[in-house]
Amino acid sequence: MNRNVIICRLILENPAVTQREISQELMVSLGTANSLVKDCMEKGLIAPGKMNESYELLPAGKALLDEHKVDGAVIIAAGFGSRFVPLTFETPKGLLEVFGERMIERQIRQLHESGIYDITIVVGYLKEKFEYLIDKYKVKLLYNPEYSKKNTLATIYHARELFKNRNMYLLSSDNWMRHNMYHSYEGGAWYSSSYMEGETSEWCFNYNKKGRILNVTVGGQDKWVMYGPVFFSKSFSDQFLPVLEAYYEIPGTEQFYWENVLMEMLSGETAKRLPEFSEAGREIELYINRRPADEVYEFENLEELRRFDIKYQHRSDNEALELVSKVFSVPESEITEIRCLKAGMTNKSFLFKIKDRHYICRIPGPGTELLINRQQEKAVYDALSQYDITEKVIYFNGETGYKIAEYYEGAHNANPNSLEEIERCMALVREFHKSGIEVSHTFDFQERIDFMKTSAENMEPFPLRIIQMSVVRCVSC
């Protein structure tokens, strides 16, 4: 980390900056700050100002700052945000509001306040939701075609050209910074860090006296951890990106974070995987940027956000949560332990808890009305309601397809290798077959098959088994 750059930046921003303020910014003793200021004077970067207790930035200092000027920022916003369902079924996590301001817009505004306007947002999930930012803030969008299959290693890979030979911030759209921590000039590559007291499962830093990161471990106690924004200097990108590009080609790294590459470089694992980069870990320079407590926030789930912004305790402006609140006659704050369930071919579902019971809310996906007649589906459930052969339905809307049902702890699909379980299933089928239950509609297998084959002709190619599974899904409804 070039501390002279930071001192020159502080003087540019405020010629009357005190050595105490310099020591606080650099997180060094007052004596060390005094020595660093003297060093800048000896190198002709700064000089005593005309007014008492002030400094003047000299041409050499301005030239040094020019070398370290921040060129722009890349904001990652491609992921789904599964821990924030059902909000993220409708809105990408970075577009959620905190205290009335969308998280990504807050970061863009802070970047603009620091003179940084070249901003690219890497999008994927619900990418069209970000398009308004092009006109509002003149940002650029970069689409990551692998957002649903791979992790952030692939995200940085697709954005790698934006970092080459440039000084760039790397930000996450769903971070919230209390204060503006961006600057027009940076002294070297860094990773923002917060102090975690006690046991933590976060990724922890070990670093030397100058703040250079030596290695990263997962989990620790009383540690400074990875938390928030990152800054890639030109020199850091020159060393790091070739290694990341090589990792992208290695089978088995699809779910790697980009930080996994950094971790392996520092640990020496990269030298084993990629002998041509045997010295990469020793050369890489990334410094810890220790931030004050309660400055950087990475909300893990909706309940954490509720504790931070009280608005979410009462109203999330989410259709599904509003429905659950109405059906159970409880405030949204009493809908807890929300988590995403595996999305089906036609539906999105989430699990939640009210009082001491768990439930599932099913949200029909766009266009499912073409595959499934929800009114007929409701008629089937109504006809079966007197028999104990379906889940217990709490709410079903035949118009919208929304369904809320009890969740059965420990339930599992019948084991085809278990004669006992197969016998129990077949006995239930026989009972159902003899019941005489009727509904007013019919289900035409051939018509559904023909319909899906015809629909598939106007879509991108996909395997026939997907069509067959869709038919099965329709039958089961």
N, C-alpha and C positions, 0 to 999 in steps of 0.2 A: 504494500500500500504506500503510495507516494504522499506522505503527510504534507509536503511542501505545497502540493496542489490544493489541499484542503485549507491550509493557512491562507494561500493566495485567494481562494474563493471567499473565505470569510471576510477578508479585507476588502475585496471587491464589493461584497454585499453591505459591509459596514466598516468604513475606515477607522471608526472609533472602537472596534472590537477589543475587548480586554483579554489579557492572557488567561484569566480565569475562565472566560467563555471559550477560549481556544482549548484549554485543558479539558473542559467538559465535553466539547465536541469530539476531541480525539480520544477521550477516556484515558488520559495520562495525568501524571502528577503536575502540579504547578511548576516545579523545577524543570521537568522534562519539556513542558510547553515553552518555558523561557529559553531553553537550549535550542529548540526547534525554530523559534522566532529568530534567534541570533544566526542560526545556520542559513535561514532565508535571506537575511541581510548580507551575510558574507558572500552568498552566491549572486547577489545583485537582483534578487527577485522583489524585495520590498525595501522601503526606507522609512525612517521616522517621518511622520506627517508634519505639515506646517503648524498645525494646532497641537497643543499638548495632548499626550496620551492618545495619539492617533498614528495611523500608518498610511503610506502611499504605495500603491502597486506600480512597480516599474515596468518598462517594456519587456524585460526578460520574464517577469512574472505573468504578464498578459500572454506572451508567447507560450509559456508553460500551460496556461489554462486552455489555450486554443487546441493544444495537443490532446487535451483530456475533455473536450466538449462532448456532451451527450448528444448523440445523433437522433435518437428516437426510442420507441418502446414497442414491444410485442406483448400483447395481452392474450393469454390462453383462455378460450371460452368455448371449446369444442365438446366438452363432456356432458353427460346426462344429469349428473347430480342426484344419484339414486337415494341418497340419505335425506333428500328434501322432498320426496314425494308426499302428497300428491301435487304440491306446488309446482314442481318441475315437469309434471305432465303437461302443463300449460305454458310455463315460463322458464327459460334457462336460468340457472341459479344466479349467474352474474347480473341478471336483470331484475332480481328481487330488490325490493326497496328496504332500506334501513333508515329510520327516521325521515321517511318521505323522499329519499333520494336513492336512485338505483345505484348499486355498488359499483358497477362498471363506469357509470357516469361520474361518480365521485372521483374515481381514479383518473379519468380523462381530464376532468376539471383541474385536479391537482397537478397533472403533467403540464397542462396549459399554463397554469400559474408559474411554473418553473421554466417556461419558454420552450417546452417540448411539444411539437405539433405533428411530427411524423410518427403516426401511431397506426399499427396494424393489429387487427383482431383476428386470431385464428379461430374459425368457427367450424361447427359440424352439426351437432344436434340442434334442431329448430333454427337453422342458420338464417332463415328469412326474418326471424324476430330481431336480428341485429342490424338490418338494412337501414333503419331510420337513422342510425348513428352516422351513416355516410354523409347525409345532408346536414345533420345537426352539428357534427363536430369535424367533418371532413376527414374522417378516418378511412382506412382501407380494410377490406375484408379478404382473408385468405382461407380457402376451404381445405380442410383436412379430410380426404376421402376415407381415411382409415379410423376415424374417430370412434366408431362403434366396435372395432375389433382390437385395437391396440392402445397402449397407454402413452404417456407424455414423451417417451423417447421418440416415438413416431411423430408426435406433434412438432417437436423441435426439428426433427429431420426434415419435415415438409416446409418449415419456416427458416431453414438454415441459411439461405442466401441473404436473408435480412440482417443477419449478424456478422457476416464476413466483412472484415476491414471497417467495422463500425463499433462505436460505443453504444450499447443498447441495454435498456431495462427489460427484464423479463418478468411479467406480472401475471397474476391469476385474477380472472374477472370477479371471483367471489371473495376477494379479500376486502377488508374495510380498515382504513387507516385513520385514526383519530386526528393526527396532525399530518401535514404535508411533509413527507420525508424525501422528496425528490429534489434534485438540483440540476443546474445547467452544466455543472462540471463535477466529475468524480475522480478520485485519486487512484482507483484500481478496482478490480473485480471483487464483489462481495455478495454474501448471502445474509439477508436479514435474520435476526435471531432473538428469541425471547427466553427468559429464564424460567425454568419449570422446577418448582420446589417439590421435593419428595420423589416418589417413583413416577416414571413417565414411560410411555411406549413410543414417544416421538423419536425422530432421528436426531441424535445428539452429536454435538461438535466437540472435538478435542483440538486445541490450538496452542500456538506458542506465545511468547510474551509480546510479540509484535502483532498478534491477532491472525497470523496465517493459519488456515485450517490444515491440520495434519491428518486427521481421519474422521470418519463418520461411523457411528454405531447406532443400531436400532435398540432403543430403550436405554434407561440409565436412571440415576438418582441425582437430584440437585444439579441439573445440567442446563447449559444453553443449547437450544434446539433450533432446527430449521423452522422458520416461521415467517412467511410473507414474501416480499419482493426480493428480486435478485438483480445484480448488475453484471453484465458481461462486457468487459473491456475488449478492445481490439486484440490485445496480446492473449487474453484468456481464450477468446474464440478461436484464434489461430491454433492454439494447442489442443483445445477441447473438441472442436467440431470434427476434425478428421477421425478421432477416436469414436465419437458418437455415430458417425456415418458407417464406420466399420461394425459397430455393435448392431446397427439396424439390420445388417445383412446376416447376423448370426441367428440361426434357428433357436427358439426358446426364449428370446428376449422381447417377444411381442407385448408382454405385460410389464415390461420394465418402465419405471419412471426415468426421466433423464438423470435424476440424481443417483440412480443405481450405477450409471456409468461413472459418475464422479466418485462414488464410494469405492468402486472396484479399482479405479485408477490410483486412489490414495492408499488402498490396502495392498496393492501389488497383484491383485487378481487379474488385472488387465494384461500384465506381462505374461501370465500363463495362457490366457485366451488368445492374445494377439502379440506374439513375440516381437513383431515389428514396432510395437509401441512400448517396449520394455522400460523406457526412461520417462514415459509420459507422466506417471504419477509423481516423480521427483521434480519435474519441471513446472507442473501446474501450480499457479498462484491464485488462490481464492481466500479472501479474508472474511472474518466474522464481523457483522455489523450489529453490534449489541444494542437493542432498542429498549427504551423504558417500558415498565410494566403498563399494561392496558393501552398500548398504542396500536398494535397490530392485532387484528381479529380474523380468525379463520373459523367460521361457524360450521360445526360438525353436523348439526341436524336442526330440525325445526324447534325442538324444545330448548336448545341452546339459544337460538335466535329469539324465542319468546322471552327468555330471561333478560336479554339485552334490550330489545325493543318491545315495550309493553303492548304496542298495537297488536302484535300477533297473538297475544293472549285472548283477545276479544274478537278480532276480525282479520282473517287472512286474505279476504277477497278471492278465495278459491271455491269453486262451485262444489267440489266433492266434500270439503270440510264443512261448508255451510249446510249441505244436505245432511251429513252425519249429525251435526249439531241440532238441526231441526228434528230429525227422526227420533233422537234420543232425549231431546229437550234438555241439553246440557250446553254450557259455554264451550267454545273451541278449546279453551285451556284444559278441559277435562278429557280431551281426546289425546291420549298419550301412546308411547311406545310405537310410533308410526314407522313402518318400514316397507320397502318395496318388495313385492312378490314377483317372481319371474313372469315377464310379460308373455301372454299367449299370442296366438296368431291374430286374434280379433279383439282382444281386450287388454286393458291395463288394470292392475289390481294392487291394492295395498292393505296391509294388516294394521290394525289399530286396537287399542285397549280403552275401554270405558269401565270405570270402577274395577271389578275383578274379573271381567270377561274379555276375551279377544274376539274380534270380528274381521270380516273381509269386505271391503267395498270394491265392487267391479265397475270399471268405467269403460263403456264401449269405445272402441277405436274409430277413427274417421272412416267412413265408407262401409262400416259393418252392416248397415241397414240393407246393403245390397246382397249380403251373404246370409244374414239371419233375420227372420221376421220376429222382432221382439214381442209383438202382441201374441203371436202363436207360442213363443217360448213361455210367456207369462201364463197363457192358458194351460200349458202342460204342467207348470209348477202348481197352479191353482188346483188342477185335477188330482195331483198327487199329494196335496197338502194333508189329507187324512191318513196317508200311509207314511211310515217311517223309513222311506227309501231315498230321500234326498236330504241335502243340508237343510237346516232350519233357516228359512228365509224370513228376515225381519222387514225388509222393504224391497219392492220390485216395481219399477215404473216401465210399463209396456211401451210408452212413447219414447223415452230416452234410452232405455236399456240399462239404466243404473240399477244395481242390485247390492243389497247389504245382507250378509248371512253370518251365522255363527261360525267361528273357527274351531275345528276339532283338534285339540292337542294330541299329538302322537298318532294321528291318522296316517295311513299309507295306502298306496295302491296294492291291490291283491298280488301276492307273489305267485307267478305262474308255475313255479316249481313246488308249491305247497298244495298237496291234494286237499288238505283240510280247508284252506282258504278258497280254493276253486269250488269245492262242494258247497260252501256257504254262499258263494256268489251265484252259482247256478240255482240253488234253492230259492234265492231271492228273485232270480229271473223267472223261474216257474211260477212263483207266487204272483209276480207282476203280470205274467202272461194270462193267468187264470182270473185275474181281478175283474175283468170286464170294463176297465176304465176307458172312457172315450173322450175325444175332443172333437170340435166341429170342423177342424181342418185336416187336410191330408198332407203327407210328405212324399213327393215324387222323386225317388232316387235318380232316375235317368234324367229328369229335367234339371236337377241340380248339377249333375255331372256335365251335361251339355252346356249349361249356363257358365260354369267355371272354365271349361275349355274355351268357350267363345271369348270370355272376358280376358283369359290369359293371352289370347292372340294380340291384344292391344297393349300388353304390358311387356316389360323386359323379360327375357327368357328365364324360367326357373323350372326345377325338376317337377315331373308329373306327380311325384309322391307328395308334393306340397298341395296340389289340387286334391289328391285323395285324402290327405289329412284334413283339409278344409271341409270336405264332404262329411267325414267322420264327425268333425266338430259340429256341423249343422245337425246331424242325426242325434248327437248326444244332447243338443239343446231342445 
